[in-house]
């Protein structure tokens, strides 16, 4: 099912709704334990719809996990000028005993235009997760996910379309 979802999103994004693809290095500090690894990003916008797909594989001391987030939202204004949005963020992993969780996401996004692309949001889960990402005009990407003191940082390179 996950592979089918990835194929559908990748195929959908090849059209005019794709804004960027990227490769990232991720570092996640969970209660003092640091996990590191690579990831892939896909983001896009079309009319008033925005989406993000992030997949990353993290490991430490021989233990690894593959995690993914999928965000789908509606922007209330012109995305290329910057707009507030509301949507759903769904997160899952291959960690035994965990299940996919989905929560409301609220924030501000700017995509699809020249210059930097920005997304800042809050996921309204129990701990109000903070999300922030910027793709600079030169392709460099930086991002942050912070939840109750556990923070994932990422840096990478993305190709804008």
Rosetta silent file (secondary structure, phi, psi, omega in degrees, C-alpha in Angstrom):
SEQUENCE: XXXXXXXXXXXXXXXXXXXXXXXXXXXXXXXXXXXXXXXXXXXXXXXXXXXXXXXXXXXXXXXXXXXXXXXXXXXXXXXXXXXXXXXXXXXXXXXXXXXXXXXXXXXXXXXXXXXXXXXXXXXXXXXXXXXXXXXXXXXXXXXXXXXXXXXXXXXXXXXXX
SCORE:     score description
SCORE:     0.000 S_00000001
   1 L     0.000  -44.343  179.585    0.000    0.000    0.000 S_00000001
   2 H   -62.362  -39.913  179.340    2.800    2.436    0.897 S_00000001
   3 H   -64.671  -39.579  178.258    4.578    1.721   -2.408 S_00000001
   4 H   -62.877  -43.591  178.229    1.359    2.366   -4.310 S_00000001
   5 H   -60.512  -44.123  179.065    0.902    5.664   -2.492 S_00000001
   6 H   -62.934  -41.578  179.524    4.462    6.720   -3.324 S_00000001
   7 H   -64.196  -42.942  179.205    4.008    5.808   -6.995 S_00000001
   8 H   -63.353  -44.775 -179.661    0.744    7.767   -7.206 S_00000001
   9 H   -65.983  -42.984  179.476    2.226   10.847   -5.573 S_00000001
  10 H   -62.879  -44.160  178.521    5.363   10.707   -7.722 S_00000001
  11 H   -63.810  -43.098  178.900    3.294   10.333  -10.895 S_00000001
  12 H   -61.441  -38.599 -173.808    0.920   13.125   -9.861 S_00000001
  13 H   -77.576  -14.339 -179.366    3.806   15.429   -9.087 S_00000001
  14 L   -68.265  -16.000  178.955    5.474   15.043  -12.476 S_00000001
  15 L   -82.122 -153.256 -174.610    2.899   17.429  -13.860 S_00000001
  16 L   -75.501   -2.377 -177.432    2.521   21.107  -13.144 S_00000001
  17 L   -90.628   -7.172 -179.730    1.966   20.564   -9.410 S_00000001
  18 E   -80.361  134.252  173.041    5.581   19.685   -8.570 S_00000001
  19 E  -108.166  -39.330 -179.625    7.705   22.409   -7.021 S_00000001
  20 E  -163.028  153.028  170.225   10.765   20.464   -5.894 S_00000001
  21 E  -119.937  147.961 -179.681   12.432   17.137   -5.259 S_00000001
  22 E  -151.516  162.942  173.805   15.269   16.872   -2.774 S_00000001
  23 E  -121.101  132.467 -175.164   17.807   14.708   -0.986 S_00000001
  24 E  -130.658  156.088  167.352   18.474   15.457    2.682 S_00000001
  25 E  -105.012  129.298 -174.907   20.687   14.488    5.582 S_00000001
  26 E  -119.620  142.778  175.952   18.590   14.149    8.762 S_00000001
  27 E  -135.286  120.657 -176.016   19.542   14.139   12.427 S_00000001
  28 E  -119.920  122.416  176.690   16.911   13.367   15.058 S_00000001
  29 E  -100.854  110.468  179.815   17.525   13.748   18.785 S_00000001
  30 E  -114.601  107.063  177.746   14.999   11.643   20.702 S_00000001
  31 L    48.272   44.883  176.027   15.367   11.910   24.485 S_00000001
  32 L    88.617   -6.380  176.659   19.151   12.164   24.211 S_00000001
  33 E  -101.542  129.899 -177.103   19.582    9.462   21.551 S_00000001
  34 E  -103.886  127.300  174.971   20.717   10.708   18.148 S_00000001
  35 E  -114.863  138.230 -178.615   19.607    9.012   14.931 S_00000001
  36 E  -129.053  155.238  175.120   21.070   10.046   11.564 S_00000001
  37 E   169.880 -179.158 -177.560   20.358    9.194    7.951 S_00000001
  38 E   -95.093  162.202  178.421   19.340   10.206    4.475 S_00000001
  39 E  -150.621  165.768  175.633   15.950   11.246    3.191 S_00000001
  40 E  -123.108  141.617  179.453   13.974   12.175    0.114 S_00000001
  41 E  -126.814  150.359  175.749   11.574   15.101   -0.153 S_00000001
  42 E  -144.564  127.689  178.311    8.853   16.000   -2.607 S_00000001
  43 E  -139.048  153.878 -178.963    6.778   19.152   -2.414 S_00000001
  44 E  -163.838  170.603  177.806    4.274   20.833   -4.620 S_00000001
  45 E  -155.833  145.241  175.896    1.389   23.209   -5.015 S_00000001
  46 E  -151.110  125.192 -175.691   -1.342   23.692   -7.544 S_00000001
  47 L    54.708 -109.868 -178.867   -4.036   26.338   -7.393 S_00000001
  48 L  -111.634    4.741 -178.363   -4.897   26.149   -3.676 S_00000001
  49 E   -97.274  132.924  174.319   -3.659   22.612   -2.917 S_00000001
  50 E  -123.429  149.921  176.397   -0.261   22.043   -1.289 S_00000001
  51 E  -148.787  154.741  175.699    1.447   18.743   -0.504 S_00000001
  52 E  -142.827  140.374  172.416    4.664   17.396    0.970 S_00000001
  53 E  -132.353  123.904  176.991    6.065   13.887    1.159 S_00000001
  54 E  -125.386  130.095  176.298    9.168   13.167    3.231 S_00000001
  55 E  -128.893  128.599  179.244   10.737    9.724    3.596 S_00000001
  56 E  -143.884  145.332  178.306   13.856    9.210    5.667 S_00000001
  57 E  -112.331  118.996 -177.664   15.864    6.279    6.997 S_00000001
  58 E  -116.324  149.739  178.825   17.573    6.915   10.320 S_00000001
  59 E  -150.375  158.771  173.533   19.917    4.688   12.299 S_00000001
  60 E  -158.088  137.144  176.047   22.076    4.500   15.393 S_00000001
  61 L    46.537   44.489  176.622   24.191    1.683   16.855 S_00000001
  62 L    80.690   -2.202  178.244   22.989   -0.834   14.281 S_00000001
  63 E  -105.259  132.997 -179.804   19.284   -0.055   14.771 S_00000001
  64 E  -132.690  159.203  178.387   17.432    1.648   11.926 S_00000001
  65 E  -145.423  143.181  173.762   13.957    2.958   11.190 S_00000001
  66 E  -107.812  126.087 -178.354   12.240    4.259    8.084 S_00000001
  67 E  -122.331  155.111  177.396    9.847    7.124    8.703 S_00000001
  68 E  -148.618  148.822  173.575    7.549    9.085    6.419 S_00000001
  69 E  -130.464  142.091  175.992    5.272   12.094    6.581 S_00000001
  70 E  -130.065  125.500 -178.782    2.584   13.102    4.123 S_00000001
  71 E  -123.150  131.557  177.633    0.981   16.524    4.302 S_00000001
  72 E  -133.229  126.018 -175.078   -1.980   17.667    2.233 S_00000001
  73 E  -143.002  169.057  177.549   -3.454   21.123    2.676 S_00000001
  74 E  -116.846  124.175  178.565   -5.632   23.896    1.313 S_00000001
  75 E   -92.553  137.011 -175.728   -4.171   27.404    0.943 S_00000001
  76 L   -88.034    2.814  179.817   -6.564   30.301    1.496 S_00000001
  77 L  -150.064 -160.304 -179.689   -4.770   32.655   -0.884 S_00000001
  78 L   -78.564  113.867 -175.896   -2.217   32.763   -3.672 S_00000001
  79 L   -62.014  -36.316 -178.243    0.503   30.209   -2.803 S_00000001
  80 L   -70.612  -17.429  176.864    3.130   31.944   -4.956 S_00000001
  81 L   -98.017  -16.890 -175.149    2.638   35.146   -2.932 S_00000001
  82 L   106.328  130.862 -174.443    2.414   33.399    0.456 S_00000001
  83 E  -153.552  149.946  169.953   -0.755   32.147    2.090 S_00000001
  84 E   -74.423  150.380 -179.658   -2.164   30.669    5.269 S_00000001
  85 E  -141.222  162.071  172.465   -3.184   27.026    4.932 S_00000001
  86 E  -137.414  142.533 -178.589   -4.987   24.242    6.779 S_00000001
  87 E  -168.313 -161.962 -179.663   -4.548   20.541    6.178 S_00000001
  88 E  -123.150  134.993  172.129   -3.738   17.090    7.478 S_00000001
  89 E  -113.439  128.158  178.622   -0.306   15.705    8.342 S_00000001
  90 E  -119.515  130.462 -178.142    0.018   11.929    8.484 S_00000001
  91 E  -126.451  140.519  179.180    3.149   10.265    9.899 S_00000001
  92 E  -148.473  170.115  179.488    4.154    6.624    9.940 S_00000001
  93 E  -156.636  172.561  175.236    7.136    4.333   10.369 S_00000001
  94 L   -96.953   17.464 -179.568    8.251    0.734   10.229 S_00000001
  95 L   -75.546  127.974 -179.316    8.878    0.691   13.994 S_00000001
  96 L   -58.343  132.430  178.479    7.211   -2.295   15.633 S_00000001
  97 L    89.234   -6.838  178.709    4.230   -1.310   17.737 S_00000001
  98 L   -97.924  156.703  177.914    3.777    2.095   16.109 S_00000001
  99 L  -133.009  160.138  179.068    0.855    3.088   13.929 S_00000001
 100 L   -66.127  134.810  177.780    0.206    5.867   11.413 S_00000001
 101 E  -121.016  141.343  178.765   -1.053    9.028   13.070 S_00000001
 102 E  -129.294  135.907 -178.490   -2.859   11.901   11.377 S_00000001
 103 E  -142.351  163.413  177.269   -3.493   15.355   12.816 S_00000001
 104 E   -71.892  140.193  177.924   -4.612   18.813   11.701 S_00000001
 105 E  -123.878  133.766  179.085   -1.848   21.112   10.416 S_00000001
 106 E  -129.131  141.805  179.249   -2.102   24.924   10.297 S_00000001
 107 E   177.503 -158.341 -178.749    0.463   27.370    8.964 S_00000001
 108 E  -130.967  139.381 -176.835    1.833   29.659    6.247 S_00000001
 109 E  -140.284  146.740  172.005    3.356   28.605    2.911 S_00000001
 110 E  -137.530  119.228 -178.029    5.027   30.234   -0.122 S_00000001
 111 L  -147.655  161.829  169.490    5.744   28.063   -3.165 S_00000001
 112 L    82.352    6.260  179.727    5.890   28.014   -6.917 S_00000001
 113 L  -123.456  172.375  174.407    7.494   31.401   -7.478 S_00000001
 114 L   -63.850  155.362  179.188   10.987   32.715   -7.897 S_00000001
 115 L    94.002 -169.014 -177.793   12.949   33.106   -4.697 S_00000001
 116 L   -69.567  146.588  173.572   12.890   31.117   -1.504 S_00000001
 117 E  -108.884  134.265 -171.101   10.132   28.611   -0.804 S_00000001
 118 E  -134.428  143.360  171.095    8.940   28.552    2.802 S_00000001
 119 E  -144.609  127.060  177.322    6.562   26.512    4.923 S_00000001
 120 E  -132.694  129.372 -177.677    5.954   27.025    8.650 S_00000001
 121 E  -152.473  168.666  174.743    3.255   25.145   10.506 S_00000001
 122 E  -125.811  130.130  174.462    1.925   23.671   13.712 S_00000001
 123 E   -95.321  125.407 -172.667    0.482   20.174   13.919 S_00000001
 124 L   -84.434   51.581  173.493   -2.300   20.157   16.495 S_00000001
 125 L   -85.199 -171.020 -176.548   -1.323   16.896   18.169 S_00000001
 126 L   -56.164  -38.709 -175.510   -0.978   16.527   21.942 S_00000001
 127 L  -102.345    6.010 -177.756    2.342   18.398   21.996 S_00000001
 128 L    50.670   74.456 -179.630    1.673   20.875   19.143 S_00000001
 129 E   -64.733  135.227  177.473    4.508   19.850   16.820 S_00000001
 130 E   -99.703  132.017  176.613    6.337   22.708   15.084 S_00000001
 131 E  -121.674  139.247  175.230    7.367   22.319   11.422 S_00000001
 132 E  -150.741  135.752  176.626    9.583   24.698    9.465 S_00000001
 133 E  -150.988  144.423  178.252   11.318   24.336    6.115 S_00000001
 134 E  -136.703  133.074  168.946   13.012   26.646    3.640 S_00000001
 135 E  -114.887  113.818 -178.624   14.342   25.923    0.194 S_00000001
 136 L   -73.700  160.775 -176.523   16.616   28.737   -0.856 S_00000001
 137 L   -58.382  -27.313  179.790   16.754   29.928   -4.446 S_00000001
 138 L   -82.694   -0.468  176.987   20.126   28.174   -4.897 S_00000001
 139 L   101.906  -16.035  179.842   18.537   24.778   -4.017 S_00000001
 140 E   -67.393  132.749  179.316   19.814   24.381   -0.451 S_00000001
 141 E  -115.901  140.121  170.466   17.084   23.072    1.883 S_00000001
 142 E  -133.929  146.454 -179.246   16.895   23.280    5.669 S_00000001
 143 E  -152.342  165.332 -176.587   14.130   21.974    7.869 S_00000001
 144 E  -150.553  135.873  168.323   13.043   21.342   11.431 S_00000001
 145 E  -129.288  122.727 -177.781   10.417   19.209   13.151 S_00000001
 146 E  -128.714  128.858 -178.276   10.167   19.722   16.906 S_00000001
 147 E  -142.614  112.378  174.036    7.875   17.855   19.267 S_00000001
 148 L    50.554   42.953  177.373    8.089   17.964   23.060 S_00000001
 149 L    89.842  -15.285  175.406   11.863   18.437   23.079 S_00000001
 150 E   -89.956  125.054 -172.492   12.564   15.816   20.375 S_00000001
 151 E  -129.283  131.347  173.500   13.920   17.623   17.320 S_00000001
 152 E  -107.628  122.414  174.762   14.668   16.491   13.778 S_00000001
 153 E  -106.558  146.325  174.493   16.973   18.755   11.758 S_00000001
 154 E  -142.342  147.920  175.615   17.553   18.302    8.064 S_00000001
 155 E  -142.125  142.149 -178.068   19.765   19.884    5.446 S_00000001
 156 E  -171.155 -161.844  179.811   19.972   18.971    1.793 S_00000001
 157 E  -131.856  137.298 -179.744   19.642   19.987   -1.790 S_00000001
 158 E  -128.327  149.989  177.573   16.477   20.261   -3.860 S_00000001
 159 E  -105.277  118.646  179.859   15.724   20.734   -7.528 S_00000001
 160 E   -88.537  147.260  177.835   12.931   23.224   -8.206 S_00000001
 161 L  -119.953    0.000    0.000   10.637   22.883  -11.193 S_00000001
